[in-house]
Amino acid sequence: MVTDACHSGNLTGSDFKGGFLVGEQLRTVQNNEIRLASCATDQLSAEDKKWGGGSGVFTYYLIDGLKGLADSGKDGAVTVKELSNYLKSSLERDPVLKSRKHVQTPVVKGNEIFAMSKVNSSDLNRVLVRNVAMETPPLMDLAPLPKDLSSYFFDLVASREIEQMFDFIALSKLEPSEIVHAMQRDTIFLNRAMEANRYAPPNNPLYDTAKLSEYARQLKSNPYALKRCQKKLVELISNRGQEIINLYLEGNAEEIERRRYYNSVKNEYGQYAKMFEVAMKLCDTKSPLAKILAIKYHYFSSVALRIGLFIAKDTTGILDRAYAEILKAYELEDNAAYIHTELGNFHFMKERYAEAEKSYQKAIDIAPTWVIPWSAMASLAIVKRITIRL
């Protein structure tokens, strides 16, 4: 099934709860789906009568690719990887986009070897005949469009987890107007270090120091480019936070292990909280993302404080501060299983067993297949039984 969802922003209503419920369901099938987007988040999708009489350029090449033009292996099947390569090269070389100087980068994610379609020779021949009739210049004869300057920066940022790329604790101390420029300096410094140590080829276009420096200068002189950069960074941070939460919801062993009390020394959740503090500074307060960022900020702040409790020299007030943070997250979003589970953990630690049971049960009601609240409920039952015996 292919779903065209480019104008579905209000599909679930204006509040966050609708989006969260849909997101919870999408997450459960994430491993079995292929996600295709016509452009990057900071780009616009082009439409014109020149593409199939009025379709979008992405749809035009998507259909042709599925019919067989993307079958570079000539084995009668179009895989995710082949389709991705075909879409990117087609949009880079499209004569209409080139004439408009419009940069559009399709995004394809999923199992690269999955076969998206089987090639029907009749369909493929019709596409080939149509292209000849339209006298379309061969794609290989057209030079690709130049990369947008921002892509040099964001390609480097995407090369590793964003919390490994930047020191968000230091960034959180800066004024909003200084944050992006500091991040630019950090990436340029990192890129030069990688080049010096041969971590990346010196002439690799993804890590072009001159282009990174040029983009940094552009951001200082162009307020619109700066605003677009801020928006993209906010989206990247929000997505990264959701990835971490999703790993927890999926029962990922590594993520669960990181939350154990004996791993307090390696507590990374404070960095995540600072990451969202930075995002909140960069985000427009009227943006729908503002509330989501606040929820994640309070949630990660709470987890960081609770885990840090086990190694703190002075534990006075830490648990109460952590509880206050998770309550703030709950006030903003009362229908998230991971928030109810964290609430249950605090009630458990405070020996408020009835309240803990209610919180764990609410988490189970929201996400009945999630193992964590079930496990917590079992531990609670054991403690209650021991307490009764004592």
C-alpha positions as CSV (number, residue, x, y, z in Angstrom):
1,M,0.0,0.0,0.0
2,V,1.3,3.4,-0.9
3,T,-0.1,6.4,1.1
4,D,0.2,9.9,-0.2
5,A,0.4,11.8,3.1
6,C,2.0,15.1,2.2
7,H,-1.0,17.2,3.3
8,S,-2.0,15.1,6.3
9,G,-0.7,17.4,9.0
10,N,-4.1,17.8,10.6
11,L,-5.2,14.2,10.1
12,T,-5.2,13.5,13.8
13,G,-6.4,16.9,15.1
14,S,-4.5,19.8,16.4
15,D,-3.4,18.5,19.8
16,F,-0.4,16.2,20.4
17,K,-2.4,13.3,21.8
18,G,-3.9,12.3,18.4
19,G,-0.5,12.4,16.8
20,F,1.0,10.3,19.6
21,L,-1.7,7.6,19.3
22,V,-1.1,7.4,15.6
23,G,2.6,7.4,16.1
24,E,2.3,4.5,18.6
25,Q,0.6,2.4,16.0
26,L,3.0,3.3,13.2
27,R,5.9,2.4,15.5
28,T,4.6,-1.2,15.8
29,V,5.0,-1.9,12.1
30,Q,8.1,0.2,11.5
31,N,10.3,-2.8,10.9
32,N,8.1,-4.1,8.2
33,E,7.5,-0.9,6.2
34,I,9.3,1.1,3.6
35,R,9.1,4.8,4.0
36,L,9.5,7.2,1.0
37,A,9.3,10.9,1.1
38,S,9.4,13.1,-2.0
39,C,11.9,15.6,-0.4
40,A,13.9,16.5,2.7
41,T,12.1,18.3,5.5
42,D,13.5,21.6,4.5
43,Q,12.6,21.3,0.8
44,L,9.4,21.6,-1.3
45,S,8.0,19.0,-3.7
46,A,7.8,20.2,-7.3
47,E,4.7,19.7,-9.4
48,D,4.2,20.5,-13.1
49,K,2.2,19.5,-16.2
50,K,5.5,18.4,-17.8
51,W,5.5,15.4,-15.5
52,G,2.7,13.1,-16.6
53,G,0.3,15.9,-17.3
54,G,0.3,17.4,-13.9
55,S,1.8,15.1,-11.2
56,G,4.6,15.7,-8.9
57,V,8.1,15.0,-10.1
58,F,8.6,12.4,-7.3
59,T,5.4,10.5,-8.2
60,Y,6.4,10.6,-11.9
61,Y,9.7,8.9,-11.4
62,L,8.4,6.6,-8.7
63,I,6.0,5.0,-11.0
64,D,8.5,4.8,-13.9
65,G,11.0,3.3,-11.5
66,L,8.6,0.7,-10.2
67,K,7.7,-0.3,-13.8
68,G,11.3,-1.2,-14.4
69,L,13.5,1.8,-15.1
70,A,15.0,1.4,-11.7
71,D,15.9,-2.2,-12.3
72,S,19.7,-1.6,-12.6
73,G,20.4,-5.3,-12.0
74,K,18.2,-6.3,-14.9
75,D,16.9,-9.3,-12.8
76,G,13.2,-8.4,-13.2
77,A,12.7,-7.0,-9.8
78,V,13.1,-3.4,-8.4
79,T,14.6,-3.4,-4.9
80,V,14.4,-0.6,-2.3
81,K,18.1,0.3,-3.0
82,E,17.6,0.3,-6.7
83,L,14.5,2.5,-6.4
84,S,16.3,4.9,-4.1
85,N,19.3,5.3,-6.4
86,Y,17.0,5.8,-9.4
87,L,14.9,8.4,-7.7
88,K,17.9,10.4,-6.4
89,S,19.7,10.3,-9.8
90,S,16.5,11.2,-11.7
91,L,15.7,14.2,-9.6
92,E,19.3,15.4,-9.6
93,R,19.3,15.3,-13.5
94,D,15.7,16.2,-14.3
95,P,15.8,19.0,-17.0
96,V,12.8,20.9,-15.5
97,L,14.2,21.0,-12.0
98,K,17.6,21.9,-13.5
99,S,16.0,24.9,-15.4
100,R,14.3,26.1,-12.2
101,K,17.5,25.5,-10.1
102,H,15.2,23.6,-7.7
103,V,16.9,21.1,-5.4
104,Q,14.7,18.2,-4.3
105,T,16.2,15.2,-2.5
106,P,13.9,12.1,-2.1
107,V,14.2,10.2,1.1
108,V,13.9,6.3,1.1
109,K,14.3,4.2,4.2
110,G,13.8,0.5,4.7
111,N,15.2,-2.9,3.9
112,E,17.4,-2.3,0.9
113,I,17.1,-5.7,-0.6
114,F,13.3,-5.8,-0.3
115,A,11.7,-6.1,-3.8
116,M,9.3,-3.3,-4.3
117,S,7.9,-4.5,-7.6
118,K,8.3,-7.2,-10.3
119,V,9.0,-5.8,-13.8
120,N,6.3,-6.4,-16.4
121,S,8.0,-6.2,-19.8
122,S,4.9,-4.7,-21.5
123,D,4.6,-1.9,-18.9
124,L,8.4,-1.3,-19.2
125,N,8.2,-1.1,-23.0
126,R,5.4,1.4,-22.9
127,V,7.4,3.7,-20.6
128,L,10.4,3.4,-22.9
129,V,8.3,4.1,-26.0
130,R,6.7,7.1,-24.3
131,N,10.0,8.6,-23.3
132,V,11.3,8.2,-26.9
133,A,8.1,9.9,-28.2
134,M,8.5,12.8,-25.8
135,E,12.1,13.1,-27.0
136,T,13.3,13.3,-23.5
137,P,17.1,13.8,-23.4
138,P,18.9,10.9,-21.8
139,L,19.3,11.5,-18.1
140,M,23.0,10.5,-18.3
141,D,23.6,13.5,-20.6
142,L,22.4,16.1,-18.0
143,A,24.7,17.4,-15.3
144,P,23.4,17.0,-11.8
145,L,22.1,20.1,-10.0
146,P,24.5,21.6,-7.5
147,K,24.1,20.7,-3.9
148,D,22.5,23.2,-1.6
149,L,25.0,24.6,0.9
150,S,23.0,23.4,3.9
151,S,23.4,19.8,2.7
152,Y,27.2,19.9,3.4
153,F,26.4,20.7,7.0
154,F,23.5,18.4,7.5
155,D,25.3,15.5,5.8
156,L,28.1,15.8,8.3
157,V,25.6,16.0,11.2
158,A,23.8,12.9,9.9
159,S,27.1,10.9,9.9
160,R,26.7,10.1,13.6
161,E,24.2,10.5,16.4
162,I,23.5,14.1,17.0
163,E,24.4,13.9,20.7
164,Q,27.8,12.6,19.7
165,M,28.3,15.5,17.3
166,F,27.7,18.4,19.7
167,D,28.2,19.2,23.4
168,F,24.7,20.1,24.3
169,I,25.6,20.9,27.9
170,A,27.8,23.7,26.7
171,L,25.3,24.8,24.0
172,S,22.5,25.0,26.5
173,K,24.4,27.9,28.2
174,L,24.4,30.0,25.1
175,E,21.8,32.5,23.9
176,P,19.5,31.3,21.1
177,S,21.2,33.6,18.6
178,E,24.6,32.1,19.4
179,I,23.7,28.4,19.3
180,V,23.6,27.6,15.6
181,H,26.8,29.6,15.0
182,A,28.5,27.6,17.7
183,M,27.3,24.3,16.1
184,Q,28.7,25.5,12.8
185,R,32.1,26.1,14.4
186,D,32.0,22.6,16.0
187,T,31.3,20.9,12.7
188,I,34.1,22.8,10.9
189,F,36.5,21.9,13.6
190,L,35.4,18.2,13.6
191,N,35.7,18.1,9.8
192,R,39.2,19.4,9.8
193,A,40.1,16.9,12.5
194,M,38.7,14.1,10.4
195,E,40.6,15.2,7.4
196,A,43.9,15.5,9.3
197,N,43.4,12.0,10.7
198,R,42.1,10.5,7.5
199,Y,38.7,9.7,9.0
200,A,37.2,11.0,5.8
201,P,38.7,11.6,2.4
202,P,39.9,15.3,2.2
203,N,38.0,15.9,-1.0
204,N,34.8,14.0,-0.1
205,P,32.0,16.4,-1.1
206,L,30.0,15.4,1.9
207,Y,32.7,16.9,4.1
208,D,33.9,19.9,2.2
209,T,35.4,22.3,4.7
210,A,35.2,25.2,2.3
211,K,31.5,24.7,1.7
212,L,30.9,24.3,5.5
213,S,32.6,27.6,6.1
214,E,30.7,29.2,3.3
215,Y,27.4,28.0,4.8
216,A,28.4,29.3,8.2
217,R,29.0,32.8,6.6
218,Q,25.6,32.5,4.8
219,L,23.8,31.9,8.1
220,K,25.4,35.1,9.6
221,S,24.1,37.2,6.7
222,N,20.8,35.6,5.8
223,P,18.2,35.5,8.6
224,Y,15.9,33.2,6.4
225,A,18.7,30.6,5.9
226,L,19.3,30.8,9.7
227,K,15.7,30.2,10.5
228,R,15.6,27.2,8.1
229,C,18.7,25.8,9.7
230,Q,17.2,26.2,13.2
231,K,14.0,24.4,12.1
232,K,15.9,21.5,10.7
233,L,18.1,21.1,13.8
234,V,15.0,21.2,16.0
235,E,13.4,18.4,13.9
236,L,16.6,16.3,14.1
237,I,16.8,16.6,17.9
238,S,13.1,15.8,18.3
239,N,13.4,12.7,16.0
240,R,16.5,11.5,17.9
241,G,14.7,11.8,21.2
242,Q,11.8,9.8,19.8
243,E,14.2,7.1,18.5
244,I,15.5,6.6,22.0
245,I,12.0,6.4,23.4
246,N,11.0,4.0,20.7
247,L,14.0,1.7,21.6
248,Y,12.7,1.6,25.1
249,L,9.1,0.9,23.9
250,E,10.4,-1.9,21.7
251,G,12.2,-3.6,24.6
252,N,15.7,-3.0,23.1
253,A,18.1,-4.7,25.4
254,E,20.8,-2.1,25.1
255,E,18.5,0.7,25.9
256,I,17.0,-1.1,28.9
257,E,20.4,-1.9,30.2
258,R,21.4,1.8,30.0
259,R,18.7,2.6,32.4
260,R,19.9,0.2,35.1
261,Y,21.0,1.7,38.4
262,Y,24.4,0.1,38.1
263,N,25.1,2.1,34.9
264,S,24.6,5.4,36.7
265,V,28.2,6.4,36.0
266,K,27.5,6.3,32.2
267,N,24.2,8.2,32.6
268,E,23.6,9.9,29.2
269,Y,20.1,11.1,29.9
270,G,21.3,14.4,31.3
271,Q,22.8,15.1,27.8
272,Y,19.5,14.2,26.2
273,A,17.7,16.7,28.5
274,K,20.2,19.4,27.6
275,M,19.7,18.5,23.9
276,F,16.0,19.3,24.3
277,E,16.7,22.4,26.2
278,V,18.7,23.6,23.2
279,A,15.9,22.6,20.8
280,M,13.4,24.5,22.9
281,K,15.6,27.7,22.6
282,L,15.7,27.3,18.9
283,C,12.0,26.4,18.3
284,D,9.3,28.9,17.6
285,T,7.0,28.9,20.6
286,K,4.0,28.8,18.2
287,S,5.2,25.7,16.5
288,P,3.4,22.4,17.2
289,L,6.8,20.9,18.0
290,A,7.2,23.3,21.0
291,K,4.9,21.1,23.2
292,I,6.5,17.9,22.0
293,L,10.0,19.2,22.9
294,A,8.8,20.2,26.3
295,I,7.4,16.8,27.0
296,K,10.7,15.1,26.0
297,Y,12.7,17.7,28.0
298,H,10.9,17.0,31.2
299,Y,10.9,13.2,30.6
300,F,14.6,12.9,30.0
301,S,15.3,15.3,32.9
302,S,13.4,13.1,35.2
303,V,15.1,9.9,34.0
304,A,18.5,11.5,34.3
305,L,17.9,12.6,37.9
306,R,16.4,9.3,38.9
307,I,19.4,7.3,37.5
308,G,21.9,9.8,38.9
309,L,20.4,9.3,42.4
310,F,22.4,6.1,42.8
311,I,25.8,7.8,42.6
312,A,25.1,11.3,44.0
313,K,27.1,12.2,47.1
314,D,24.2,14.3,48.3
315,T,20.8,12.8,47.5
316,T,18.8,15.4,49.2
317,G,15.8,16.4,47.1
318,I,16.9,14.6,44.0
319,L,14.0,12.2,43.9
320,D,11.6,15.0,44.6
321,R,13.1,17.0,41.7
322,A,12.9,14.0,39.4
323,Y,9.3,13.4,40.4
324,A,8.4,17.1,39.7
325,E,9.9,16.7,36.2
326,I,7.9,13.6,35.3
327,L,4.8,15.3,36.6
328,K,5.4,18.2,34.2
329,A,5.7,15.8,31.4
330,Y,2.5,14.1,32.5
331,E,0.6,17.4,32.7
332,L,1.5,18.0,29.0
333,E,0.8,14.4,27.9
334,D,-1.3,12.1,30.0
335,N,-1.6,9.3,27.4
336,A,2.0,8.1,27.0
337,A,2.9,4.6,28.3
338,Y,6.5,5.5,29.0
339,I,5.5,8.5,31.1
340,H,3.1,6.5,33.2
341,T,5.7,3.8,33.7
342,E,8.2,6.4,34.9
343,L,5.5,7.8,37.3
344,G,5.0,4.2,38.6
345,N,8.8,3.9,39.2
346,F,8.7,7.0,41.5
347,H,5.7,5.8,43.4
348,F,7.5,2.4,43.8
349,M,10.6,4.1,45.1
350,K,8.5,6.1,47.5
351,E,6.7,2.9,48.6
352,R,3.4,4.2,47.4
353,Y,2.4,0.9,46.0
354,A,-1.2,1.5,45.2
355,E,-0.3,4.6,43.1
356,A,2.5,2.6,41.5
357,E,0.1,-0.1,40.5
358,K,-2.3,2.4,39.0
359,S,0.5,4.0,36.9
360,Y,1.8,0.6,35.6
361,Q,-1.8,-0.5,34.8
362,K,-2.4,2.7,32.8
363,A,0.8,2.1,30.8
364,I,-0.4,-1.5,30.1
365,D,-3.8,-0.2,29.0
366,I,-2.1,2.2,26.5
367,A,0.6,-0.3,25.3
368,P,-0.6,-3.8,26.2
369,T,2.2,-5.6,24.3
370,W,5.0,-3.5,26.0
371,V,6.9,-5.8,28.4
372,I,8.3,-3.1,30.7
373,P,5.2,-2.2,32.7
374,W,4.2,-5.9,33.0
375,S,7.7,-6.6,34.4
376,A,7.4,-3.7,36.8
377,M,3.9,-4.9,37.9
378,A,5.4,-8.3,38.6
379,S,8.2,-6.8,40.7
380,L,5.6,-4.7,42.6
381,A,3.5,-7.8,43.4
382,I,6.6,-9.5,44.9
383,V,7.5,-6.5,47.0
384,K,3.9,-6.2,48.2
385,R,3.8,-9.9,49.2
386,I,7.1,-9.6,51.1
387,T,5.8,-6.5,52.9
388,I,2.6,-8.2,53.9
389,R,4.5,-11.1,55.3
390,L,6.8,-8.9,57.3
